[in-house]
Amino acid sequence: MTILNQEQPAHAAAAGRLRAEPIIWLTTVAPSGQPQSTPVWFLWEDGEFLIYGVANGAKTRNIESNPRVCLHLEGNGRGGANVIFEGSARIDPAGPGADAATAYIAKYREFIDSYGWTPEGFAEDYPHVIRVAPTRARVW
């Protein structure tokens, strides 16, 4: 399924931002029904988002109880450049550890180094592979 229509300028710009921007906000829903938004690192690849969750983190528990999520990039601070996705998330126990996800490590290597981590240490701290398949995009 193609979520972004590359023929529309705003959608083409959004596709570029998905490759370049380091942070996307992930909103999950707690078992109590309370939405919880968290900034996360992500990789946009093959039409889905790859995110890693911390051990014992709320994101993983929330997704296991309710897979419906939203993701959004930062706007331009003036009500424009909004990119919002609705989708379904799943925990992928067979997915690659972060240290084996070459494109992910390439995207975040400077961040990982700046925190004094190694790719292996990051993979240990963030062992949960989260995949989000978007079902709807809203771009303006």
C-alpha positions in Angstrom: 0.0 0.0 0.0 1.3 3.4 -0.9 0.7 5.8 1.9 2.3 8.9 0.4 1.4 10.2 -3.1 4.7 11.3 -4.5 2.9 13.4 -7.1 1.7 15.8 -4.4 4.4 18.2 -3.4 3.6 18.0 0.3 3.7 14.2 0.2 7.0 14.2 -1.7 8.5 16.6 0.9 7.2 14.3 3.7 8.9 11.3 2.1 12.2 13.2 2.1 11.7 14.1 5.7 11.1 10.4 6.6 14.6 9.6 5.3 16.3 12.6 6.9 14.7 13.5 10.2 16.0 11.9 13.3 13.0 12.1 15.6 9.3 11.0 15.1 6.7 11.1 17.9 5.1 7.8 18.6 1.8 7.7 20.4 0.7 4.5 22.0 -2.3 3.9 24.2 -1.9 2.6 27.8 -4.2 -0.1 29.1 -6.0 2.6 31.0 -6.9 4.3 27.7 -4.5 7.2 28.2 -2.5 8.1 25.0 1.2 8.4 25.6 3.5 10.2 23.2 7.2 9.7 23.1 10.0 11.0 20.8 11.7 8.0 19.2 14.5 7.2 16.7 13.1 5.5 13.6 14.0 4.1 10.2 11.5 4.4 7.4 12.1 1.3 5.2 10.0 -0.6 2.8 6.8 1.3 3.7 7.0 0.8 7.4 8.7 2.2 10.5 11.4 0.4 12.4 11.7 1.5 16.1 13.5 0.0 19.0 11.9 -0.1 22.5 13.7 0.0 25.8 13.7 -3.1 28.0 10.7 -2.9 30.4 9.4 0.1 28.5 5.8 1.2 28.4 5.7 1.4 24.6 6.1 -2.3 24.3 3.4 -3.1 26.9 1.1 -0.6 25.3 1.5 -2.0 21.8 1.0 -5.5 23.1 -2.4 -4.5 24.6 -3.4 -2.1 21.8 -1.6 -2.1 18.5 -3.2 1.1 17.2 -0.7 4.0 17.1 0.0 7.4 15.6 3.4 8.9 14.6 4.1 12.4 13.7 7.0 14.6 12.6 7.6 18.0 14.0 5.6 20.8 12.3 7.2 24.1 11.3 6.0 25.9 14.4 3.4 27.9 12.4 0.8 25.2 11.8 2.3 23.8 8.6 4.6 21.0 7.5 2.5 18.5 9.4 3.1 14.8 8.7 0.9 12.4 10.7 0.5 8.6 10.3 -2.0 6.3 11.8 -1.1 2.6 11.8 -0.8 -0.7 13.5 2.3 -1.6 15.5 3.7 -5.0 16.3 6.5 -6.3 18.4 8.8 -8.4 16.1 10.6 -11.0 18.2 12.4 -12.3 15.0 13.5 -8.8 13.9 17.2 -7.7 13.9 18.8 -6.3 17.0 19.6 -2.6 16.5 23.3 -3.4 16.1 22.5 -5.6 13.1 20.3 -3.0 11.4 23.0 -1.4 9.3 20.9 1.4 7.9 19.5 2.3 11.4 23.0 2.3 12.9 24.3 4.5 10.0 21.5 7.0 10.6 22.1 7.2 14.4 25.8 6.5 14.7 26.6 10.1 15.8 23.8 10.1 18.4 24.9 6.7 19.7 28.5 7.9 20.0 27.5 11.2 21.6 25.7 9.3 24.4 28.8 7.1 25.0 27.0 4.0 23.7 28.2 1.4 21.3 25.8 -0.2 18.8 25.9 -3.4 20.8 25.2 -1.5 24.1 22.3 0.3 22.4 20.9 -3.0 21.2 21.1 -4.5 24.7 19.3 -1.4 26.2 16.7 -1.3 23.4 16.0 -5.0 22.6 12.4 -4.7 21.4 11.9 -4.5 17.7 8.8 -2.5 17.0 7.4 -2.3 13.5 4.6 0.1 12.5 2.7 -0.4 9.3 1.0 2.9 8.4 -2.6 2.7 7.3 -3.3 6.4 6.7 -1.2 9.6 6.2 -2.3 13.1 6.8 0.0 15.7 5.3 -0.4 19.5 5.2 
